[in-house]
Amino acid sequence: MKTIVITGSTDGVGKLAAIQLAKSNHQIILHGRNSEKLKNTISEIKEKTSNNKISGFVSDLSDFNSIEKMIAELSNEFSSIDVLINNAGVFKSSVRQNNDNLDMRFAVNYFAPYLLTTRLLPLLKNSNSSRILNLSSAAQASVSIEALKGNEQISSNEAYAQSKLALTMWSFAFAKANPSITTIAVNPGSLLNTNMVKEAYGHYWSSADKGADILYELAVSEKHQENNGTYFDNDKRTFSNAHNDAYNQEKINQLISETNKILKL
């Protein structure tokens, strides 16, 4: 039995993956922004899977103080984490920037998992064999440091693609710095049938189960233990190469340096 944290798990791919993992009797820690929705999801998953080891925490991932609060609560209740799935993401947002004047896509898709993972590192290290899955995307674009810092306004599409490449670049750096943890960046599949995709594009290509299936496999299958610092492209259904910038050490160093300044780490 593994203790598994999944962000953004009250709907979409995150929720479907949580159900699959709960069916295998793992201890699942859900996360949602809305406490009522989270409570209902916990009840629903318990009922569907006959697994009572389901709990959850509320946090607005665009708000760094809210993330710190969730980390404190989680660390108080659990002594170790075996799998962290940084699944939560945003594409369209009615609010362009968060309280720190950072683009919402960068805040939720990149800064939030970066902060969450860094703070939860002691719990991940308490596991005999921990794993991190960072949800990337087929959409990846070179990161503008000015956009990262909130000084340059770019389109939703551009901000989304840049935030996903930032997450992938950091995944590779984190994997190098933490060889005892298996860290994998994963594109769960393009245009899956989720609320985020339907809001953004109005149509979809594949069932959201396609994304949930690969998250389940990458999270618990023994054969992926050795895949630290890799990128899985579920459109191709294989490990593949990410954007070239993900292998550019100079750009990675600059990204991480600026990120640490912004997050005051």
N, C-alpha and C positions, 0 to 999 in steps of 0.2 A: 504493500500500500504506500502510495506517494502522497505528499501534501503539495497541492497544486494551486497556485494563485493565477487567476485569469482576469485581466482588466477588461472593462467593457463587455461584461458577460450577461447583461440582462436582455440582449437580443442579438440577432445576426449570427455570425460565425462563432463568436465567443460563447454564446449560449449553447449552440449546437455542440461545440467541442466539450463544454462543461457537462452536458447530458451524456455524451459518449464516455467521458472519463469517469463520471459518477457511476455509470452502469458497470464499470470495471472495479468498482468498490474503492476508488481512491478518495482521499479527503479533499474536498473542493472548497476553495475560498473565492467567492465571487466578488466582483466590484461593480458598482453602478453609481450613477449621479443622482438618481431619484430614489429616496428611501422606500417609498411605497412599491415602486416597480421592483426594487431589489428584494423586498420582503416576499412579494408574490412569486418572483422567480425562484427563490429558495424553496418555497412551499411546493411549487410546481415540479422542480427537479427531484425533491425528496419523494414526491408521490409517484413520478414517472419511473424512478430508478430503484425505489425501495432502499435508498441509501440515506441514512440520517446524518452522515458526516459532511453536511453542507452548511457553510456559514457565509457571511458577506460583510462588506464594509462600504460605506458611502463616502465618495470623494468627488469633488469637481476637479478633474485633472488639468483644467486650465489655470487653476489657482494653486500656487506652490505651497501656501500655508495649509490648504485643505489636504494636499498630498502628505505633508509632514504629519498632520494630525492622524491620517489613516495609517501611516507607517508606525507611529507611536502605539496606536491601538492594536495593530497587527502584531507588532513585536512583543507587546504585553501578553498576547494570547498564545502565540506560537513561538517555539524555540528554534525551529528549523523549517526551511522550505526546500522541497526537492525540485520543483519546476515552477518557473515564473514565465507566464505567457503575456507579453506586452502586446495585447490585442487592440485596445481602445484606440479609436482614430476618428478624425473629423475631416470632412471635405468642405461641405458648405456650412457656413455659420452666419447667423443674423448679426453676430457681433464680430467685427474684424479683428480686434485686439483684446488681450486679457488685461488684468489690472496692472501688469508690468509693462504695458504697451508693446507686447510681443504679438506677432501674428498668431491667431488661434491655431492654425495648422501646425506651426512650429511648436507652440506651447503644448498641445495635446499629443501630437504624433512623435515628437522628438524630445523636448525638454522633460515632459512628464515621465516617460520610461527611463530616461537617463537618471533623473533624480530618484525615482522609485528603486531602480536597480542598485544604484550606488548606496542608498541608505539601507537596503535590505541585504546587502552583501554579507554581513555577519551571519544572518539566518541561512543564506544560501551556502555559506562555507561550513555551517553546522551539519549539512547533509553529506552522506557518504558519496553521493553521486548526483550533483545538481545540474540542472539544465535551464537555459534561458532561450525562449523563442521571441524574436523581435519581428513584428509584422511589417515587412517592407511592402513593395509594390512593383509592378512592371513599370510604373511611372516613376522615373528617377531623373532628376535634373541637377546640374552643378549648383552648389550652394553659394548664394551671395551672402557674404558675411554681414553686409549692411542690412539685408532683409532679415537675416537671423537675429540681428540686434534690434529689429523693429524700426530701423531708420529709413527703410525703402519699401514703398508699397508695391506689391506685385499681385498678379491675378490669383484667384483661388486655385486654379489648375497648377500654376507655377509654384505657388507656396506649398501645395500638397506634394508635388513631385520633388521639390527641394527638401522638404521635411523627411520624406521617405529615404532619400539618398543620405541625408545626415544620419538617420537612424542606422542605416546599413554601414556607413563609414565607422561610426562609433562601435557598432557590433564587432567589427573586425579588430578594432583597437582594444576593446574590452576582452575579447577572446585571447589576444596575445598577452595581455596583462594578467589574465586569470586562467591559466591553462588547466586548472583542476575543475573548471566549470565548462560544460559543453554549451557554447553559445552559437545559435544558428539564426541567421536572418532569413525570412521566408516570405516570398510573394505567394499568398494563399490561392491566387487565381484572379484573373481579370474579370471585372464586371459580374461579380457573383450576385445572386438574388438577395441583397440586403437593403435595409432602409436607406443607408448612406448612399449606396450606388443608385437606387431609384430616385432619391432626391437630387442627386448630381446629374444623372444622365437620362432618367425616365425610362430606361430599359436595362435588361441584363442579358448575359450570355449563358451563364451556368448556374446550377443550383448551389446554394450556400453550403450544402453538405460536402461539396468538393473541397472547400476550405477547411471545414471541421475535420474531415477525414485525415487531411495531411497534418493538421495540428496534433491530432490524436497520435498519429504514427511518430512524428518527430519528438513528441513529448515523452513517450514511454517506451518506444521500441529500442531494445538493446543494441540493435545494429547501428544506431546513430550516435552511440556513445563517443565514437572517434571523429565525429564530424565537426569538431570545434572550429569556429572561425570560417564557416562556409555560408553560401547563399543557395537556398533551394527555390527553384522557379517552378511553381506548380502549373504554370501554363505549359511548360515543357515536361512536367512531371519528373524532373531530375535536378541534381545539383548542377549549378551553372555559374557563369560569371556575372557579377553585378556591373554597374556603371564603372567606367575606368577610374573615376575619382576615388572609388572605394579602395583602390590599391595604390593611391598616391599618398605616401607618408607625410609629405610636406603639407598637403591640404588637410589631411586627417589631424595632424598636430595643431594646425591653426584653428580648425573647427573645435577641437577639444579644449584648447586654451581659452577661446572666446566663450565657450559653453560654461566652463568652470567659473569664469568671471561673472557671467550673467546669473548663474545659480549660487554664486558666492560659496563655492565648494573649495 
